[in-house]
Amino acid sequence: MRLIPLLALLFILPVAAQDAAALDAAQASDATVVDPDLLPEPEEESGLTGDRPTEWLRQPGFDTLVCPFRGEIDYDRGEVECGLIRVPENREVSDSRTIELNFIRIPARGEDADGEAVEVRPDPVIYLTGGPGVHADVYVSRLKDHTLVEQRDLIILEQRGIGNSGDFCPFFGALNRAEQIHPDWDESQLAALRVARQCIEDAKARGVDVTGYHTFEIARDLKALRLALGLADWNVWGISYGSVLGQAYMTIDADAIRAVVLDAIVPLDLEDLMRIAYWHERNLAMLFAACDDQSRCVRVFDGLEARYRSAIAAITERPIELEVEPDERYPTGQAYLFQDLLVGLPFMLLYDESNHPALPAIIDGLTRAAETRDETFFRALALSDFGGMGFSAGMSTAVRCLDGYATAAAENAPREFRDHALLARAFGSERALDEAERMCREAGLAPRDPAGFEPIQSDLPVLVANGAWDPITPVPLAEYILPGFSNGRLAIFPHAGHGPTRSLDCAGDFLNGFFNDPAAPLDSECIEEGGHAAEYIAPVFRTSALPRGLVLAEENEQRLRAHLVWAGSSWLISLVGAVVLLVAWSGRVLNGRHQRFAGGSRLLIFLAAVAATAYAAGLGSAAYATSEITELMLLFGLLPWAMWFAWMAPLSVVLATLGLIQLWRHRRHLPPASHLGLVPVALAVFSLAAAGLVWDLWPLL
């Protein structure tokens, strides 16, 4: 498995990293597929903002739909509704076929988090999704509880070529796996290009007009959706690729836009966007400077930056090679991991500010693994599927070709490889970048007219937002586009990553305030205090338990289950033993019964059982708390306070040993039943501690 696919910043960017896109060129016909005569008049009720179930009925411009993600996303009746519209695949040709697009409506709740009634506003918000290529259910899951929905309907279009809107390459990356596995970094990237080329050619052979999958055509789809819903106007909210789509839409349907929020900015002309290595150098400089400002971080991770860069260089020079059991993912029985893992994982984690506290610890863990070439760690990454969001790479390939990503990346490559060679090499190779541009042209996806990429000029009310820690669409890009908006304002969130208007707790109220009155002062408290500077985790309770468990789960699941039964039964016996001993002692005290002196064996074994129980419960709590920051942190260790619970393991062994010694010394003073009760509890304590030792869950001695 590769956490950052080969041409991540050109074609198949993983969905955890919703990077930006550029605007398509030509502005052709903005025809829609619905007959305006069949639609409600703009001043009439559209049936989209009421409370009665009967209001969500079939309208002239769309069909209702049982949501494709029903059963996969938890929502109550009436919280989420879905529909279909039909549009031309390519409005720039006269005989275009028709395609279906899935859209989602999340109705306004009309109440806040405390259940207090709030005013439902009549002007909905259209959310423009990112990627390009991210499935809509990702956003439904995340935004159905967003506080913006307290006051406004939120509408999401699953863009053409994505998921349930006609994904034309559903098996991208899964076909002919043996042909995609190469020990050489450049060759592996070229193999990914061949996958992209095959995707496009196969789609064309099935009748897909791939030249219709670009940002302007998607912008026309937005207008078609608005008309189909019978809406006179709405507000626009776009993040990442959605920000460039928002700029395109402003040129297509400006009269129907009340106000616009563009977050995580992509300029239309791709100004410096594809300088990924340059921006990531900036990210690392910010991160290590922030670590230097925290005493524990700089003490624990002293010298980390130099070690990290050396580790990247070492893996670049000699990638990780693994022999694995042949399967559908690795049919050749070989797996290779490259430097993109070391660079890409921290890069992705910068997207969401909730991950930031773990970043130095994760970089340290990656560095240690690379320095020791830790086979267990890398095998765990190769064999495990960490999930992720749904992503339609075929559509993404078409958009990136037609909108000019490949061209911009190839043009920037010489400068990137000259000035930032170490990181640039992790994001791609010059050979593959040049080949990508050629592949686009040969596949019939040459970039559209550059004249259409001029920065937008508009007098619409626009809020340009950006997180100061955004790794892929940084603040300078937001500052670059702002002069084009004569009625625009800039909001920089100092502690946020990619898309603060989506991720911060105060974002819903912030957005509603702007949409209620775009001329009113912005909520400065949300901007300045909506997030907090990361307090970095240092030190870390380092353990290899999760990587070892992931490997065992793939290679010998039965053995893993046996280990879980071993540890679980030992913990359960320890817990039951502690409870029984406590109850028995309490009963004797309440009944006034005298018990014969046994050298404190009962107390010692009781304390041992309590320590063992606390050991397992404490580490479990630490694992949960660590995962709440980021699950990937578990690959490297746990929060530092886990160490205190880890010490319970050797303590429980000492107490159980002393208890058994005392039990033996005073064996004549106790009835056989006591021996039969105390000895198994002590043995369970030993067993649990042994399981912890085997699984690298003892403290660092």
C-alpha positions as CSV (number, residue, x, y, z in Angstrom):
1,M,0.0,0.0,0.0
2,R,1.2,3.5,-0.8
3,L,-0.1,6.3,1.5
4,I,0.6,8.8,-1.3
5,P,-0.1,7.4,-4.7
6,L,2.4,7.9,-7.4
7,L,1.1,10.9,-9.3
8,A,-0.7,12.3,-6.3
9,L,-0.5,15.9,-7.3
10,L,-1.4,15.3,-10.9
11,F,-4.0,12.6,-11.2
12,I,-4.9,10.4,-8.3
13,L,-4.5,12.5,-5.2
14,P,-5.8,10.5,-2.2
15,V,-9.0,11.9,-0.8
16,A,-7.5,12.6,2.6
17,A,-5.6,15.2,0.7
18,Q,-8.1,17.3,-1.1
19,D,-5.8,19.4,-3.1
20,A,-6.7,22.3,-5.4
21,A,-7.5,22.5,-9.0
22,A,-7.4,25.1,-11.8
23,L,-10.1,26.6,-13.8
24,D,-10.9,25.4,-17.3
25,A,-10.6,27.8,-20.1
26,A,-13.3,28.4,-22.6
27,Q,-16.7,29.6,-21.6
28,A,-19.0,28.0,-24.1
29,S,-22.7,27.6,-24.0
30,D,-24.3,27.4,-20.5
31,A,-27.3,25.5,-21.7
32,T,-29.2,23.4,-19.2
33,V,-31.2,20.3,-19.6
34,V,-34.4,21.4,-18.0
35,D,-37.1,23.4,-19.7
36,P,-37.6,26.6,-17.7
37,D,-41.3,26.5,-18.5
38,L,-41.7,23.4,-16.4
39,L,-40.1,25.0,-13.4
40,P,-41.8,27.0,-10.6
41,E,-41.5,30.7,-10.9
42,P,-38.6,32.0,-8.8
43,E,-40.9,33.8,-6.4
44,E,-42.8,30.6,-5.7
45,E,-42.0,28.1,-3.0
46,S,-39.6,25.5,-4.4
47,G,-40.6,22.9,-1.8
48,L,-37.0,22.7,-0.5
49,T,-37.2,24.6,2.8
50,G,-40.2,23.3,4.6
51,D,-40.7,20.8,7.4
52,R,-43.5,18.6,6.0
53,P,-42.5,15.2,4.5
54,T,-44.8,15.9,1.5
55,E,-42.7,18.8,0.4
56,W,-39.9,16.6,-0.9
57,L,-41.8,15.3,-3.9
58,R,-40.8,14.9,-7.5
59,Q,-40.3,18.2,-9.2
60,P,-40.4,18.9,-12.9
61,G,-36.6,19.3,-13.0
62,F,-35.4,16.3,-10.9
63,D,-36.2,12.9,-9.6
64,T,-36.1,11.9,-6.0
65,L,-33.7,9.1,-5.1
66,V,-33.2,6.7,-2.2
67,C,-29.7,7.9,-1.1
68,P,-27.1,5.5,-2.4
69,F,-25.2,5.7,0.9
70,R,-28.3,4.7,3.0
71,G,-27.1,2.3,5.7
72,E,-23.5,3.5,5.4
73,I,-24.1,6.9,7.0
74,D,-26.1,7.2,10.2
75,Y,-28.9,9.8,9.8
76,D,-32.4,10.2,11.0
77,R,-35.5,10.4,8.8
78,G,-35.7,13.7,7.0
79,E,-32.1,14.7,7.8
80,V,-30.8,13.8,4.3
81,E,-32.5,13.7,0.9
82,C,-31.2,12.7,-2.5
83,G,-32.1,13.3,-6.1
84,L,-31.1,13.0,-9.7
85,I,-30.8,15.6,-12.5
86,R,-30.0,14.9,-16.2
87,V,-27.6,17.0,-18.1
88,P,-25.7,16.9,-21.4
89,E,-22.3,15.3,-21.1
90,N,-20.7,17.9,-23.2
91,R,-22.7,21.2,-23.9
92,E,-20.0,22.2,-26.5
93,V,-21.1,19.6,-29.0
94,S,-24.6,19.3,-30.6
95,D,-25.1,15.5,-30.3
96,S,-24.0,15.0,-26.7
97,R,-25.5,12.1,-24.8
98,T,-27.2,12.7,-21.4
99,I,-25.8,11.8,-18.1
100,E,-27.3,11.6,-14.6
101,L,-25.9,13.5,-11.6
102,N,-26.7,12.7,-8.0
103,F,-27.3,15.5,-5.6
104,I,-28.0,15.7,-1.9
105,R,-30.0,18.1,0.2
106,I,-29.5,18.4,4.0
107,P,-32.5,20.4,5.2
108,A,-32.1,23.2,7.7
109,R,-32.7,21.9,11.3
110,G,-34.2,25.0,12.7
111,E,-32.6,24.5,16.1
112,D,-29.2,24.8,17.6
113,A,-27.1,22.3,19.5
114,D,-29.1,22.9,22.7
115,G,-32.4,22.3,21.0
116,E,-33.4,26.0,21.0
117,A,-35.3,27.1,17.9
118,V,-33.5,29.3,15.4
119,E,-34.7,31.1,12.3
120,V,-34.5,29.1,9.1
121,R,-33.3,31.3,6.3
122,P,-34.8,30.9,2.8
123,D,-31.5,31.1,0.9
124,P,-29.7,27.7,0.8
125,V,-26.0,27.1,0.3
126,I,-24.5,25.0,-2.5
127,Y,-21.4,23.3,-1.3
128,L,-18.7,22.7,-3.9
129,T,-16.8,19.5,-3.2
130,G,-13.0,19.0,-3.5
131,G,-10.5,16.7,-5.0
132,P,-11.3,16.9,-7.8
133,G,-12.9,13.5,-7.5
134,V,-14.0,13.1,-3.9
135,H,-17.3,11.2,-3.5
136,A,-20.2,13.2,-2.1
137,D,-20.9,10.8,0.8
138,V,-17.7,12.0,2.4
139,Y,-19.1,15.4,2.7
140,V,-22.6,14.3,3.7
141,S,-21.0,12.4,6.6
142,R,-19.0,15.4,7.7
143,L,-21.4,18.2,7.0
144,K,-24.8,16.9,8.1
145,D,-24.0,18.0,11.6
146,H,-22.3,21.3,10.6
147,T,-23.8,24.2,12.4
148,L,-24.4,26.0,9.2
149,V,-27.4,23.6,8.7
150,E,-29.0,25.0,11.8
151,Q,-30.3,27.9,9.6
152,R,-29.9,26.9,6.0
153,D,-30.4,24.0,3.6
154,L,-27.1,22.7,2.4
155,I,-27.0,21.2,-1.1
156,I,-24.2,19.1,-2.5
157,L,-23.8,18.0,-6.1
158,E,-21.9,14.8,-6.7
159,Q,-19.9,16.2,-9.7
160,R,-20.0,14.5,-13.0
161,G,-17.7,11.4,-13.3
162,I,-17.7,10.9,-9.5
163,G,-19.2,8.0,-7.6
164,N,-23.0,7.9,-8.2
165,S,-22.7,10.5,-10.9
166,G,-21.1,8.2,-13.5
167,D,-17.7,7.2,-12.3
168,F,-16.2,6.0,-15.6
169,C,-13.1,4.4,-14.1
170,P,-14.4,2.6,-11.0
171,F,-11.5,0.1,-10.9
172,F,-8.7,2.7,-11.3
173,G,-5.5,1.3,-9.8
174,A,-7.0,-2.2,-9.2
175,L,-6.6,-3.6,-12.7
176,N,-3.5,-5.7,-13.6
177,R,-1.7,-5.0,-10.3
178,A,1.4,-6.9,-11.4
179,E,2.1,-4.3,-14.0
180,Q,2.0,-1.5,-11.5
181,I,4.6,-2.9,-9.1
182,H,8.2,-1.8,-9.8
183,P,11.3,-1.5,-7.6
184,D,12.2,1.8,-9.2
185,W,10.5,5.0,-8.3
186,D,10.4,6.5,-11.7
187,E,9.1,3.3,-13.3
188,S,6.4,3.0,-10.7
189,Q,5.2,6.5,-11.6
190,L,5.3,5.8,-15.3
191,A,3.2,2.7,-14.5
192,A,0.6,4.9,-12.8
193,L,0.5,7.0,-15.9
194,R,-0.2,4.0,-18.0
195,V,-3.1,3.2,-15.7
196,A,-4.4,6.7,-16.2
197,R,-4.0,6.4,-20.0
198,Q,-5.8,3.1,-20.1
199,C,-8.6,4.5,-17.9
200,I,-9.2,7.3,-20.4
201,E,-9.0,5.1,-23.5
202,D,-11.4,2.5,-22.1
203,A,-13.9,5.2,-21.2
204,K,-13.7,6.6,-24.7
205,A,-14.3,3.1,-26.1
206,R,-17.5,2.8,-24.0
207,G,-18.8,6.1,-25.4
208,V,-17.7,8.5,-22.7
209,D,-16.9,12.0,-24.0
210,V,-14.0,12.6,-21.6
211,T,-13.5,16.1,-23.0
212,G,-16.7,17.1,-21.2
213,Y,-15.1,16.6,-17.8
214,H,-13.6,19.9,-16.9
215,T,-14.4,22.7,-14.4
216,F,-16.5,24.9,-16.6
217,E,-18.8,22.1,-17.6
218,I,-19.2,21.2,-13.9
219,A,-20.0,24.9,-13.3
220,R,-22.8,24.7,-15.9
221,D,-24.1,21.6,-14.0
222,L,-24.4,23.8,-10.9
223,K,-26.7,26.2,-12.9
224,A,-28.7,23.3,-14.2
225,L,-29.1,22.0,-10.6
226,R,-30.3,25.4,-9.4
227,L,-32.9,25.7,-12.1
228,A,-34.0,22.1,-11.5
229,L,-34.6,22.9,-7.9
230,G,-36.6,26.0,-8.8
231,L,-34.3,28.3,-6.9
232,A,-33.9,32.0,-7.9
233,D,-30.6,32.3,-6.1
234,W,-28.4,30.7,-3.5
235,N,-25.1,31.1,-1.6
236,V,-21.9,29.4,-2.8
237,W,-19.4,27.7,-0.5
238,G,-16.4,26.1,-2.1
239,I,-13.2,24.6,-0.5
240,S,-10.0,23.5,-2.3
241,Y,-11.1,22.3,-5.8
242,G,-14.4,23.7,-4.8
243,S,-12.8,27.2,-4.6
244,V,-11.7,27.1,-8.2
245,L,-15.1,25.6,-9.3
246,G,-16.7,28.5,-7.4
247,Q,-14.7,31.0,-9.4
248,A,-15.8,29.3,-12.6
249,Y,-19.4,29.3,-11.5
250,M,-19.3,33.0,-10.8
251,T,-18.7,33.6,-14.5
252,I,-21.6,31.2,-15.5
253,D,-24.4,32.2,-13.2
254,A,-23.4,35.4,-11.4
255,D,-27.0,36.8,-11.2
256,A,-28.1,33.9,-9.1
257,I,-25.4,34.2,-6.5
258,R,-26.1,36.0,-3.3
259,A,-22.7,35.7,-1.6
260,V,-19.6,33.5,-2.0
261,V,-17.2,31.8,0.4
262,L,-14.0,30.5,-1.1
263,D,-11.7,28.6,1.2
264,A,-8.3,26.9,0.6
265,I,-7.8,28.9,-2.5
266,V,-6.8,27.8,-6.0
267,P,-6.2,30.7,-8.4
268,L,-7.6,30.4,-11.9
269,D,-4.2,30.8,-13.5
270,L,-2.6,28.2,-11.2
271,E,-0.2,30.8,-9.9
272,D,2.5,28.8,-8.0
273,L,-0.1,26.1,-7.1
274,M,1.9,23.3,-8.6
275,R,5.1,24.2,-6.7
276,I,4.3,21.5,-4.1
277,A,7.9,21.0,-2.9
278,Y,8.3,24.7,-2.4
279,W,5.2,25.0,-0.3
280,H,6.1,21.9,1.7
281,E,9.5,23.4,2.5
282,R,7.5,26.3,4.0
283,N,5.3,23.8,5.9
284,L,8.4,22.0,7.5
285,A,10.0,25.4,8.4
286,M,6.8,26.4,10.2
287,L,6.5,23.1,12.0
288,F,10.1,22.8,13.3
289,A,10.1,26.5,14.3
290,A,6.9,25.9,16.3
291,C,8.5,22.8,17.9
292,D,11.6,24.9,18.8
293,D,9.3,27.2,20.7
294,Q,8.0,24.4,23.0
295,S,10.5,23.3,25.6
296,R,9.4,19.6,25.7
297,C,9.2,19.3,22.0
298,V,12.7,20.8,21.3
299,R,14.2,18.6,24.1
300,V,12.6,15.4,23.0
301,F,13.0,15.9,19.3
302,D,16.3,17.7,19.2
303,G,18.0,17.4,15.8
304,L,14.9,15.8,14.3
305,E,14.8,17.9,11.1
306,A,18.4,16.9,10.0
307,R,17.7,13.3,10.8
308,Y,14.4,13.4,9.0
309,R,15.9,14.8,5.8
310,S,18.7,12.2,6.0
311,A,16.1,9.5,6.3
312,I,14.2,10.8,3.2
313,A,17.5,10.8,1.3
314,A,18.3,7.3,2.4
315,I,15.0,5.9,1.3
316,T,15.2,7.8,-2.0
317,E,18.6,6.1,-2.6
318,R,17.5,2.7,-1.5
319,P,13.7,2.0,-1.3
320,I,12.2,-0.5,1.1
321,E,11.8,-3.9,-0.5
322,L,9.6,-6.5,1.1
323,E,8.8,-10.2,0.3
324,V,5.1,-10.8,1.0
325,E,2.7,-13.6,0.5
326,P,1.4,-13.2,-3.1
327,D,-2.2,-12.0,-3.2
328,E,-4.5,-9.8,-5.3
329,R,-2.7,-6.7,-4.3
330,Y,0.9,-8.1,-4.6
331,P,0.6,-10.9,-7.2
332,T,4.4,-10.9,-7.6
333,G,5.0,-11.4,-3.9
334,Q,7.0,-8.2,-3.8
335,A,6.2,-4.8,-2.3
336,Y,8.2,-1.6,-2.5
337,L,7.9,1.6,-0.4
338,F,9.4,4.8,-1.5
339,Q,10.3,8.2,-0.1
340,D,6.8,9.5,-0.8
341,L,5.7,7.7,2.4
342,L,8.1,9.7,4.6
343,V,7.2,13.0,2.9
344,G,3.6,12.4,2.1
345,L,2.3,11.3,5.5
346,P,3.2,14.5,7.4
347,F,2.0,16.5,4.4
348,M,-1.4,14.9,4.5
349,L,-1.7,15.3,8.3
350,L,-1.2,19.0,8.0
351,Y,-4.5,19.3,6.2
352,D,-6.5,19.0,9.5
353,E,-5.4,21.0,12.5
354,S,-6.6,18.3,14.8
355,N,-3.7,16.1,13.6
356,H,-1.0,18.8,14.3
357,P,-0.2,17.9,17.9
358,A,1.1,14.5,16.7
359,L,3.2,15.7,13.8
360,P,6.7,15.9,15.4
361,A,6.1,12.5,17.1
362,I,5.0,10.9,13.7
363,I,8.0,12.4,11.9
364,D,10.2,11.1,14.6
365,G,8.6,7.6,14.3
366,L,9.0,7.7,10.5
367,T,12.6,8.7,10.8
368,R,13.4,5.9,13.3
369,A,11.7,3.4,11.1
370,A,13.7,4.5,8.1
371,E,17.0,4.7,10.0
372,T,16.6,1.1,11.2
373,R,14.7,-0.1,8.1
374,D,12.1,-1.5,10.5
375,E,10.6,-4.4,8.4
376,T,7.7,-4.9,10.7
377,F,6.6,-1.2,10.4
378,F,6.9,-1.1,6.7
379,R,5.3,-4.5,6.3
380,A,2.4,-3.2,8.3
381,L,2.0,-0.2,5.9
382,A,2.3,-2.4,2.9
383,L,-0.2,-5.0,4.0
384,S,-2.8,-2.9,5.6
385,D,-5.6,-0.9,4.2
386,F,-6.2,2.2,6.3
387,G,-9.4,3.1,4.5
388,G,-10.0,6.6,3.3
389,M,-12.6,8.5,1.3
390,G,-14.2,7.4,-1.9
391,F,-12.3,8.9,-4.9
392,S,-13.0,8.8,-8.6
393,A,-9.6,9.0,-10.2
394,G,-10.8,8.9,-13.8
395,M,-12.7,12.2,-13.5
396,S,-9.8,13.6,-11.6
397,T,-7.4,12.6,-14.5
398,A,-9.7,14.3,-17.1
399,V,-10.0,17.5,-15.0
400,R,-6.3,17.7,-14.3
401,C,-5.4,17.3,-18.0
402,L,-8.1,19.7,-19.4
403,D,-7.6,22.3,-16.6
404,G,-3.9,22.4,-17.0
405,Y,-2.4,20.7,-14.0
406,A,-0.1,18.5,-16.0
407,T,1.2,21.4,-18.0
408,A,1.7,23.6,-14.9
409,A,3.5,20.8,-13.1
410,A,5.8,20.1,-16.0
411,E,6.6,23.8,-16.4
412,N,7.4,24.2,-12.7
413,A,9.4,20.9,-12.4
414,P,12.9,22.3,-13.4
415,R,12.7,25.0,-10.7
416,E,11.3,22.6,-8.1
417,F,14.0,20.0,-8.8
418,R,16.7,22.6,-8.8
419,D,15.7,24.4,-5.6
420,H,14.0,21.7,-3.5
421,A,15.3,18.4,-5.0
422,L,14.8,16.3,-1.9
423,L,11.1,17.0,-1.5
424,A,10.4,17.4,-5.2
425,R,11.7,13.9,-5.8
426,A,9.2,12.6,-3.3
427,F,6.3,14.2,-5.1
428,G,7.2,13.0,-8.5
429,S,10.0,12.7,-11.1
430,E,10.8,15.0,-13.9
431,R,10.5,12.2,-16.4
432,A,7.0,11.3,-15.2
433,L,5.9,14.9,-15.1
434,D,7.0,15.5,-18.7
435,E,5.3,12.2,-19.7
436,A,2.1,13.2,-17.9
437,E,1.7,16.3,-20.1
438,R,2.3,14.2,-23.2
439,M,-0.1,11.6,-22.1
440,C,-2.9,14.1,-21.7
441,R,-2.4,15.4,-25.2
442,E,-2.2,12.0,-26.8
443,A,-5.4,10.9,-24.9
444,G,-7.3,13.8,-26.4
445,L,-7.2,15.8,-23.2
446,A,-5.0,18.7,-24.2
447,P,-5.3,21.7,-21.9
448,R,-8.0,24.2,-22.8
449,D,-7.5,27.7,-24.0
450,P,-5.2,29.5,-21.5
451,A,-7.2,32.7,-22.1
452,G,-9.9,31.3,-19.9
453,F,-7.5,31.1,-16.9
454,E,-7.2,34.8,-16.3
455,P,-7.9,35.7,-12.6
456,I,-11.5,36.5,-12.0
457,Q,-12.8,40.0,-11.6
458,S,-16.1,40.3,-9.7
459,D,-18.1,42.7,-7.6
460,L,-20.1,39.9,-5.8
461,P,-19.8,39.7,-2.0
462,V,-16.9,37.3,-1.6
463,L,-15.2,36.0,1.6
464,V,-11.7,34.5,0.9
465,A,-10.7,32.2,3.7
466,N,-7.6,30.3,4.4
467,G,-5.8,28.4,7.2
468,A,-2.4,29.6,8.0
469,W,-1.2,26.0,8.1
470,D,-2.8,24.9,4.9
471,P,-0.1,22.7,3.2
472,I,-1.4,22.6,-0.4
473,T,-3.2,25.9,-0.9
474,P,-1.4,28.3,1.4
475,V,-2.2,31.9,2.3
476,P,-0.1,33.5,-0.4
477,L,-2.5,32.1,-3.0
478,A,-5.5,33.6,-1.2
479,E,-3.7,36.9,-1.1
480,Y,-3.0,36.6,-4.8
481,I,-6.6,36.3,-5.9
482,L,-8.1,38.8,-3.5
483,P,-7.6,42.0,-5.6
484,G,-9.9,40.5,-8.3
485,F,-12.8,40.8,-5.9
486,S,-13.8,44.5,-5.5
487,N,-16.3,43.4,-2.8
488,G,-14.1,40.8,-1.2
489,R,-12.6,40.3,2.2
490,L,-9.8,38.0,3.5
491,A,-10.0,35.9,6.7
492,I,-6.8,34.1,7.7
493,F,-7.3,31.5,10.5
494,P,-4.0,31.4,12.3
495,H,-4.1,27.8,13.7
496,A,-6.1,26.1,11.0
497,G,-5.1,23.8,8.1
498,H,-7.0,23.1,4.9
499,G,-10.6,24.3,4.9
500,P,-11.2,26.0,8.3
501,T,-14.8,27.0,7.4
502,R,-15.5,23.3,7.3
503,S,-13.5,22.0,10.3
504,L,-13.7,24.6,13.1
505,D,-16.5,24.3,15.7
506,C,-17.4,28.0,15.2
507,A,-17.4,27.8,11.4
508,G,-21.2,27.3,11.0
509,D,-22.1,30.4,12.9
510,F,-19.3,32.3,11.1
511,L,-20.7,31.3,7.7
512,N,-24.3,32.0,8.6
513,G,-23.3,35.4,9.9
514,F,-21.6,36.2,6.6
515,F,-24.5,34.9,4.5
516,N,-27.0,36.7,6.6
517,D,-25.3,40.0,5.9
518,P,-22.2,39.9,3.7
519,A,-21.5,43.6,4.5
520,A,-21.5,43.1,8.3
521,P,-18.2,42.8,10.3
522,L,-16.8,39.3,10.3
523,D,-16.8,37.2,13.5
524,S,-13.2,38.0,14.5
525,E,-13.5,35.8,17.6
526,C,-14.0,32.7,15.4
527,I,-11.1,33.8,13.2
528,E,-8.6,34.4,16.0
529,E,-9.8,31.9,18.6
530,G,-11.7,29.2,16.7
531,G,-8.6,27.0,16.8
532,H,-5.6,26.7,19.1
533,A,-1.9,26.5,18.4
534,A,-0.8,22.9,18.6
535,E,0.7,21.6,21.8
536,Y,3.0,18.9,20.5
537,I,3.0,15.4,22.0
538,A,6.3,14.9,23.7
539,P,7.6,12.5,24.8
540,V,5.8,9.5,23.3
541,F,5.3,6.1,24.8
542,R,6.8,4.2,21.9
543,T,5.4,0.8,21.1
544,S,5.4,-1.5,18.0
545,A,2.2,-3.1,19.1
546,L,0.0,-1.8,16.3
547,P,2.4,-2.5,13.4
548,R,2.9,-6.0,14.7
549,G,-0.8,-6.5,15.1
550,L,-1.5,-5.3,11.6
551,V,1.1,-7.7,10.1
552,L,-0.2,-10.6,12.1
553,A,-3.8,-9.8,11.1
554,E,-2.8,-10.1,7.4
555,E,-0.4,-13.0,7.7
556,N,-1.8,-15.2,10.5
557,E,-5.2,-14.0,11.7
558,Q,-5.8,-17.2,13.8
559,R,-2.6,-16.5,15.8
560,L,-3.6,-13.0,16.4
561,R,-7.0,-14.1,17.7
562,A,-5.2,-16.5,20.0
563,H,-3.1,-13.7,21.4
564,L,-6.2,-11.6,21.9
565,V,-7.9,-14.4,23.7
566,W,-4.8,-14.8,25.8
567,A,-4.6,-11.2,26.8
568,G,-8.4,-10.8,27.2
569,S,-9.0,-13.8,29.3
570,S,-6.0,-12.9,31.5
571,W,-7.4,-9.4,32.0
572,L,-10.9,-10.7,32.7
573,I,-9.7,-13.2,35.4
574,S,-7.6,-10.5,37.0
575,L,-10.6,-8.2,37.0
576,V,-13.0,-10.8,38.4
577,G,-10.3,-11.8,41.0
578,A,-10.0,-8.2,42.2
579,V,-13.7,-7.8,42.5
580,V,-14.2,-11.2,44.3
581,L,-11.3,-10.5,46.8
582,L,-12.7,-7.1,47.5
583,V,-16.3,-8.4,48.0
584,A,-15.0,-11.3,50.2
585,W,-13.0,-8.9,52.4
586,S,-15.9,-6.5,52.7
587,G,-18.2,-9.4,53.7
588,R,-15.9,-10.5,56.4
589,V,-15.6,-7.0,57.8
590,L,-19.4,-6.5,57.7
591,N,-20.1,-9.8,59.4
592,G,-17.3,-9.3,62.0
593,R,-15.7,-12.6,61.0
594,H,-12.0,-13.0,61.9
595,Q,-9.7,-14.3,59.2
596,R,-6.4,-16.1,60.0
597,F,-3.2,-14.1,59.2
598,A,-1.6,-15.2,55.9
599,G,1.3,-12.8,55.7
600,G,-0.7,-10.3,53.6
601,S,-1.0,-12.7,50.7
602,R,-4.6,-11.9,50.0
603,L,-3.9,-8.1,50.0
604,L,-0.8,-8.5,47.8
605,I,-2.6,-10.6,45.2
606,F,-5.6,-8.3,45.3
607,L,-3.3,-5.3,44.7
608,A,-1.6,-7.2,41.9
609,A,-5.0,-7.9,40.2
610,V,-5.9,-4.2,40.6
611,A,-2.6,-3.2,39.0
612,A,-3.1,-5.6,36.1
613,T,-6.6,-4.4,35.6
614,A,-5.5,-0.8,35.6
615,Y,-2.6,-1.7,33.2
616,A,-5.0,-2.9,30.5
617,A,-7.7,-0.3,31.1
618,G,-5.1,2.5,31.2
619,L,-3.4,1.5,28.0
620,G,-6.8,1.0,26.3
621,S,-7.8,4.5,27.4
622,A,-4.5,5.9,26.1
623,A,-5.0,4.2,22.8
624,Y,-8.4,5.7,22.5
625,A,-7.2,9.2,23.4
626,T,-4.3,8.9,20.9
627,S,-6.7,7.8,18.1
628,E,-8.8,10.9,18.9
629,I,-5.9,13.0,17.8
630,T,-5.1,10.8,14.8
631,E,-5.3,7.1,14.4
632,L,-2.0,7.1,12.5
633,M,-0.2,8.1,15.7
634,L,-1.0,4.6,17.0
635,L,1.6,3.2,14.5
636,F,4.3,4.9,16.5
637,G,3.1,4.9,20.1
638,L,0.7,6.4,22.6
639,L,0.3,9.6,24.5
640,P,3.0,10.1,27.2
641,W,0.7,9.4,30.2
642,A,0.4,5.8,28.9
643,M,3.8,5.3,30.5
644,W,2.3,5.5,34.0
645,F,-0.1,2.7,33.2
646,A,2.6,0.7,31.5
647,W,4.5,0.6,34.8
648,M,1.6,-1.2,36.3
649,A,2.7,-4.4,34.4
650,P,6.0,-4.9,36.2
651,L,4.4,-3.6,39.5
652,S,1.7,-6.3,39.2
653,V,4.3,-9.0,38.6
654,V,6.2,-7.9,41.8
655,L,3.0,-7.8,43.8
656,A,1.8,-11.2,42.5
657,T,5.2,-12.7,43.2
658,L,5.3,-11.4,46.8
659,G,1.7,-12.6,47.2
660,L,2.5,-16.1,46.1
661,I,5.6,-16.2,48.3
662,Q,3.6,-15.2,51.3
663,L,0.8,-17.6,50.3
664,W,3.4,-20.4,50.3
665,R,5.0,-19.4,53.6
666,H,1.6,-19.3,55.3
667,R,-0.1,-22.0,53.4
668,R,-1.1,-23.9,56.5
669,H,-3.1,-20.9,57.8
670,L,-5.4,-20.9,54.7
671,P,-8.0,-23.4,53.7
672,P,-7.5,-25.2,50.3
673,A,-10.4,-23.1,48.8
674,S,-8.4,-19.9,49.3
675,H,-5.4,-21.4,47.5
676,L,-7.7,-22.4,44.6
677,G,-8.9,-18.8,44.4
678,L,-5.7,-16.9,44.9
679,V,-3.3,-18.9,42.8
680,P,-5.3,-18.5,39.5
681,V,-5.6,-14.8,40.0
682,A,-1.9,-14.5,40.5
683,L,-1.2,-16.6,37.4
684,A,-3.6,-14.4,35.4
685,V,-1.7,-11.4,36.5
686,F,1.6,-13.0,35.3
687,S,-0.1,-14.0,32.1
688,L,-1.4,-10.5,31.3
689,A,2.0,-9.0,32.1
690,A,3.7,-11.5,29.8
691,A,1.3,-10.7,27.0
692,G,2.1,-7.0,27.5
693,L,5.8,-7.8,27.4
694,V,5.4,-9.9,24.2
695,W,3.5,-7.0,22.5
696,D,6.0,-4.3,23.5
697,L,3.7,-2.7,26.0
698,W,6.0,-2.5,29.0
699,P,7.7,0.8,29.9
700,L,11.1,1.7,28.5
701,L,13.5,0.4,31.1
